[in-house]
C-alpha cells in the first residue's frame, strides 16, 4: 500500500533540496532549504561563498554521486571529485552545470559540431544534395572521406614569415639568421656558413635566386663538410618547421614562444579556400548552395534557408535542425555561423551554446546550474536569456543561478543572499525569500537593487585621439573612428555588433596599449596571487631580514619546501583504475614548508600563516613599502578577499582580469583596454570599480572599456556605440559622444536602455 501522510503521497515530500552544515571553502556551517522545480538566484558580493555553495557543494555532490554509479574502470576516465565538506545533502537531483569555461582550443571543434547542427546538416546534404557524393561522413572535415587532403580539415595552412627568420640586410657572419638558438658562433649556423653554397660575408639581399633557394628550401640529405666532421645540410625553413612547428605552444620557452608567434602565420588553405572540405563534398548542392556556404552563413540566415527546404524523406530531421537553429537565434547567437571555431567564443557565448543542448532535451526534474548567464549580454538581450531560464524551469526543472544583474534577480521565485562580506567576512546566509523581502531586508544586495549611477556633471576633456581607420575585420563595415585619450571611453553595442573586433582587432600592439582581459593565467597549481604579482619576493625579503637568513628559505618551490610534498601541501596518490586521491601532506600538515622554516616569524606569524591571509588582512599586517604597494593595488581592484596563497587555477575570469589590472596599474601614461570588467562584480562592487577607473584616468592614463553595464556607461566621458544589430546587421558606429548626448538625442538600443536605467533613479 502506498505510504501517505495526511492525504499526501510520500513521493511528494521531496520537493526541497536540503543543505545541512556546508563548510566548503569560506562557508560557515550553512544550512538552508531550496525549492525544487523553481528558479533560485544566489546573490552576494564577490567572494561571499555563492560558488562554494552552488557549484562546490550542491552540484559537486550530485555529480559525484552519479559518477559513483559507474564501475571503477569507467571512473578512471572521469574527473576525480571529492566529497564536499557538508554534514548532509538530501533530495538532490541530477545536476547539469552550464558554466563559462571556454569550449577548448581544439581547432576541429566549431559551433556546428558543438551543437550537433552540423551533423544534422551533413545528413540533409547526404540525402538531398546534387550530385550525390556519399553518406554524411563524405561531408565531415574530421573524416578522411570528407576532409581537404591539403590541410587535413583544418582550413588553414601554416606559412613562415621570412623577414622574421632572417635579416636580409646582414650576411650570415653578421648574424642574419634571427631564429632562437642560431648564434653566429654556434654549430647550427656553422652548417650554413661552411656549406659552400654561398658566400657567408655577402648580405642576403644580394644572394642569387639559386643561393636564396639553397639557404631556405634545400631539402635535407646533402652532406657538407664542416672542419673535420660532416653534417647533413637542411634548408633553413625545413629546419625551423622541424624544430618549432607542431609543438605544443605552452611547452615552449617564453622567448621561443614569442618567436613562433611572430614567424608563423596562419593562411587560408589554397586548396579548399578555408572550407576544410574536399572538392567532392563542395560539389554537392541544395538550392545552389554547398554545405560550406551554409556553414558560413549567419545562423539566422541559415534558419531561413533550412525553412525553405521541403522534403518528406527528411522532414523529422529538418524539424530538429530548425529547432536547434531557432534556439541559437532565441538565445541571442543568431549572428554566429556554424563554422565559427569553438575556441574563439567568449565565456558568455560558450555558456549560451552549451545551453542550447538542453533547451530541446526531453529530460525533466534535472537541476540546471548557471554561472552568470547574462555575461556578455547587452540589456536588450537579457530579457531573452530570462525567458530561456523560465522555460527550463517550466519544464519541471530546478534552476540555480549565480547572478548579479537586477533584471535576472527580479524573475527569481526564490533568492538566497550570501555575505555579509567576502572571504572570511562572508560565508553566511543573509537572506532567503522573494524579491520584495530582499528589498526590505537591509542587506547589501537589498540596498543596492535600485541603486543607480548618475551621469557626470562635467565630462573630462580629451588630450588627443587614437584613430582606427577603415576597419573591416569580421563584420565591421569600413569603420573609421577616433577614440579620445586621457578620458574614460566605453564601447557599447549588442552582443555580436563588432565591439571586440574594433578594439581587440586594432589597438593591441600599439605603443603603450595594455590589454587586460579575462583569459586564463599561465601557471601551475603552485602559482598564486603572491607569486604572480611579485609580492612573494617582498614577503621573502621581509622574513629574511627579520630573521637574518637567506630569502630562498621562504620559497615553497626551492630550499624551504617540505621534502615530502615538494612544497605543494598535498600528496597525490595514484590508485590505478580508481580515481587519484589528493590528501593533505602529513609531514607539513598542508603548510608547504619544513618545520625549520616555520620557526622563523615575522611579527609573530610564520610564512604559511602569512600566505593564508586574505589581502585585506595582509595589507594591515605589512609595514614594508614594497609589499604594501602591491597589496594596495589588489585592494583597489576589489580583490581584498583573496588569500595570498590561493591557487590561480581557482580564480574566475573577472578575478583574473582584476589581478592582471593590479599588476599593470604600476605603469604610468598607459592606454588600458578592459573587456567587461564588471563580470563577477556585485552591485556594491561596481562603485569601487568606477572609482578605480577614475583614478587611472586622473593619473594620466587612457581607459577604454568594452561594457554592457549601464552604471559604467553612465559614468563614462565618451561613448562609442556599435550596431544597430548583431552580425551583418551590425558593424557600424551608430553613435559617438557623451552619455548625456546619447540619452538626449540617440535612438539606438543602448540609448533606450540607458534612458530606462537613469529614469529609475
C-alpha positions, -999 to +999 in steps of 0.1 A: +000+000+000+013+035-009+026+054+021+007+087+026+008+114+052-025+133+057-036+125+022-002+135+006+018+109-014+052+101+001+069+108-032+057+144-029+076+150+003+109+155-015+102+189-030+131+208-012+168+204-016+181+203+020+216+215+027+229+210+063+262+222+077+280+233+045+316+243+052+332+242+017+359+270+014+346+300+034+310+287+041+302+289+078+282+258+086+254+269+062+221+252+063+191+260+041+162+246+020+159+253-017+126+247-035+128+222-064+112+230-098+117+267-091+142+293-102+166+303-074+191+331-078+221+333-055+234+368-048+262+384-027+294+402-031+324+386-049+339+360-026+309+357-004+305+320-010+280+317-038+300+294-060+312+274-030+276+267-021+261+262-056+290+247-075+313+234-048+287+218-027+253+211-044+264+205-080+296+188-070+279+163-047+252+155-073+278+148-099+300+128-075+270+105-066+262+099-103+299+091-110+299+066-082+273+045-101+298+037-127+324+009-125+359+018-112+373+013-147+349+039-162+355+062-132+392+062-140+384+082-172+362+107-154+373+138-134+380+130-097+356+145-073+360+145-035+330+147-012+322+184-003+326+195+033+290+193+043+271+174+070+242+163+048+226+169+014+192+155+008+167+153-021+194+161-048+185+155-084+210+150-113+229+183-118+239+197-151+265+226-148+263+252-176+294+273-169+315+299-187+345+276-193+358+281-228+349+252-251+385+242-256+410+253-282+406+222-305+407+237-339+384+210-352+355+220-329+331+245-342+297+259-332+282+234-356+299+204-342+293+216-306+255+219-311+252+189-335+237+213-360+265+205-385+259+167-380+223+172-390+232+194-419+256+167-432+228+141-432+205+165-451+232+170-477+239+133-480+201+127-487+192+157-508+225+171-522+230+170-560+252+153-571+250+126-545+286+121-532+281+096-504+269+092-468+271+120-442+308+113-435+316+125-470+307+160-457+328+157-425+360+177-423+370+154-394+370+122-415+393+112-443+364+108-466+354+145-465+384+165-454+406+186-477+437+165-483+460+195-482+451+210-448+436+178-434+403+195-425+418+225-406+410+251-433+444+268-429+480+262-437+510+274-417+531+299-435+565+312-423+573+349-424+608+350-440+615+385-426+611+373-390+635+344-397+663+363-414+675+399-418+681+404-455+705+434-449+730+412-430+754+384-440+754+351-423+786+360-405+769+392-393+740+373-377+714+374-405+696+343-390+672+356-363+659+322-351+665+315-313+695+291-309+710+300-342+740+321-329+768+332-352+794+311-334+771+281-329+771+248-348+737+253-365+749+285-383+783+269-390+765+244-412+753+272-434+785+293-433+807+263-443+783+247-468+799+263-498+765+271-513+770+309-508+795+335-496+789+339-458+801+375-460+775+386-486+743+403-474+713+380-480+697+407-502+725+402-527+721+364-530+712+350-564+679+332-568+697+298-565+716+308-534+684+321-518+667+288-526+696+268-512+696+288-479+658+285-473+644+255-492+671+229-500+657+196-489+676+176-462+701+150-471+730+167-487+762+161-468+786+191-462+820+191-445+824+214-416+860+214-404+870+177-398+834+165-395+805+162-418+768+171-413+736+168-432+726+201-447+690+212-444+673+244-457+665+269-430+627+268-434+627+230-432+648+232-400+626+258-384+594+238-392+610+207-377+622+224-346+592+245-337+560+239-358+535+214-344+549+217-309+526+225-280+528+263-277+526+263-239+555+239-237+579+263-254+602+286-235+588+322-235+614+337-260+608+308-284+571+311-280+574+348-289+594+340-320+569+313-331+540+338-326+559+363-348+572+340-375+543+315-380+513+329-399+481+311-405+470+315-441+438+302-457+443+268-473+446+275-510+432+241-519+399+244-501+396+281-496+393+276-459+362+255-461+381+224-447+363+201-472+375+183-504+362+190-539+336+162-539+319+175-507+319+210-521+304+199-554+271+187-539+245+215-536+210+221-523+192+252-538+225+264-553+245+262-520+270+237-509+275+227-472+304+251-467+282+280-479+256+270-454+281+267-426+295+302-433+260+318-432+248+336-401+226+313-382+196+335-386+201+334-424+207+297-423+175+292-405+156+309-433+174+287-459+165+255-440+129+266-437+128+267-475+138+230-478+107+209-481+112+171-485+092+144-467+121+120-466+140+141-441+111+161-426+118+149-389+155+157-392+147+192-407+123+199-379+150+190-353+176+211-372+152+241-373+146+238-336+183+239-328+189+269-351+158+287-336+172+281-301+205+297-311+187+327-325+164+330-294+194+328-271+210+358-289+236+339-310+220+343-344+250+364-355+273+334-352+279+309-380+282+271-377+319+272-390+329+296-361+357+278-342+345+270-307+378+282-291+371+317-303+338+321-284+338+343-253+329+327-220+293+341-222+289+328-258+302+294-248+278+292-219+248+300-242+260+275-269+260+248-241+226+260-230+211+252-265+219+215-259+195+214-230+166+235-243+153+207-266+160+179-241+132+156-230+148+153-195+128+168-167+134+171-129+170+180-136+189+206-116+205+232-140+233+253-125+242+285-143+272+309-136+262+345-145+243+336-177+240+373-186+277+378-190+284+394-224+248+403-229+235+438-237+205+449-216+184+443-248+194+406-248+190+399-211+152+396-214+156+368-239+180+350-216+155+353-187+128+338-209+151+308-215+157+303-178+120+304-172+114+278-200+138+254-184+120+259-150+086+254-166+096+220-180+098+209-143+135+215-137+152+231-108+172+261-120+200+275-097+216+307-110+246+327-096+239+362-108+244+399-100+221+416-126+189+431-111+170+421-142+176+384-135+173+387-098+138+401-105+125+369-122+135+346-093+110+325-074+134+323-046+165+344-037+195+334-015+217+363-005+252+354+009+276+376+028+278+399+046+313+404+032+339+385+012+363+358+021+364+353+059+339+380+063+313+361+042+300+326+040+267+332+059+231+333+047+220+369+050+185+365+034+163+338+018+129+346+003+113+366-025+123+399-042+101+421-021+116+407+010+151+412-003+144+449-010+132+453+026+160+431+041+186+458+046+213+435+032+240+450+009+222+434-021+188+446-010+201+482-005+218+482-040+190+467-061+176+501-070+209+520-068+216+540-099+248+557-110+240+592-124+255+610-154+287+630-148+281+667-141+313+675-160+330+654-187+368+654-189+384+669-219+404+646-242+441+652-246+442+637-281+429+608-301+437+572-311+425+567-347+412+535-361+408+537-399+389+516-424+384+487-400+369+457-419+376+428-395+348+402-392+315+422-396+330+457-394+319+479-423+349+501-432+347+517-397+368+549-390+366+562-355+386+585-332+390+572-296+397+602-272+428+598-250+430+610-214+394+601-206+372+571-199+356+557-231+330+530-230+324+509-262+288+496-262+265+476-285+246+444-285+265+411-285+279+405-319+278+441-330+316+443-336+329+458-303+357+433-298+366+432-335+370+470-334+390+473-302+409+440-299+414+438-336+431+472-339+445+485-307+467+457-292+503+461-304+503+499-305+528+516-283+516+520-247+484+499-252+479+473-224+450+448-229+437+435-196+414+406-204+398+376-187+419+348-203+435+321-182+468+330-165+495+305-173+509+288-143+509+255-123+490+246-092+519+263-073+510+297-088+491+321-066+484+359-063+516+363-042+538+347-069+520+362-099+522+398-086+557+396-074+545+401-038+562+369-027+596+385-033+588+413-009+574+388+017+605+366+015+628+396+018+609+408+049+611+374+065+648+370+057+657+405+071+637+399+103+655+366+109+689+371+094+687+342+069+685+338+031+653+347+013+654+314-006+644+296+026+610+311+023+602+296-011+580+266-013+595+259-047+631+256-036+651+255-003+622+258+021+599+233+005+586+203+025+605+173+011+575+150+013+550+170-008+577+191-026+561+224-014+526+217-027+509+209+006+491+179-009+502+144-017+487+129-049+481+091-047+476+072-080+451+044-074+455+029-109+419+024-123+404+041-093+403+079-092+435+095-079+433+110-044+448+143-032+454+142+006+469+168+029+506+162+035+511+146+069+547+159+072+538+197+069+500+195+076+495+213+043+517+243+052+541+235+024+573+244+043+598+225+065+594+227+103+627+247+105+614+274+081+581+277+101+601+285+132+611+319+116+585+345+124+576+380+112+557+400+138+545+367+153+534+350+121+552+322+101+553+322+063+524+297+059+502+319+081+510+349+060+502+332+028+469+321+042+459+357+049+434+375+028+447+406+010+428+429+034+445+414+065+479+413+048+476+450+040+472+458+077+500+433+086+528+445+064+547+478+070+572+471+043+567+497+014+572+472-015+547+447-001+521+474+008+523+489-027+513+456-043+486+449-017+472+484-021+467+477-058+450+444-051+426+462-027+420+489-053+408+463-079+384+447-053+404+415-045+408+421-008+391+388-001+416+366-020+442+348+001+478+354-009+483+316-015+451+308-033+459+288-065+454+309-096+435+279-112+406+286-088+400+322-099+371+333-121+375+352-153+366+385-137+391+379-108+419+370-133+412+403-152+414+424-120+446+406-109+462+415-142+450+450-138+466+452-104+500+444-120+496+468-149+485+497-126+521+503-117+527+517-152+520+554-160+509+571-192+493+539-205+462+531-225+443+504-207+418+482-227+394+463-204+368+438-216+337+437-193+354+444-160+321+442-142+320+404-148+315+388-114+310+421-096+282+427-071+262+459-075+281+473-045+315+465-060+307+484-093+310+517-075+345+507-063+354+497-099+342+531-112+364+549-086+394+528-098+387+537-135+385+574-125+418+571-106+435+555-136+423+584-158+433+610-133+468+595-132+473+604-168+461+572-185+435+565-212+409+539-203+389+521-230+362+497-216+340+473-236+310+470-214+272+464-212+266+475-176+246+507-176+264+521-145+297+521-164+280+537-195+265+564-173+299+571-157+318+574-190+332+606-205+327+593-240+306+565-256+311+547-289+280+527-297+281+500-324+252+483-341+224+487-348+222+449-345+244+419-345+264+401-372+257+416-407+231+438-390+259+455-370+295+465-377+287+502-379+293+531-354+258+543-347+267+569-321+298+587-307+295+614-280+289+619-243+264+598-223+243+629-219+241+633-257+233+596-261+204+598-236+191+631-250+193+626-288+201+590-298+175+562-307+199+532-305+192+502-283+219+513-259+202+548-257+168+532-250+181+511-221+204+538-206+174+562-206+153+535-188+181+529-163+185+566-154+147+572-152+145+547-123+169+568-102 
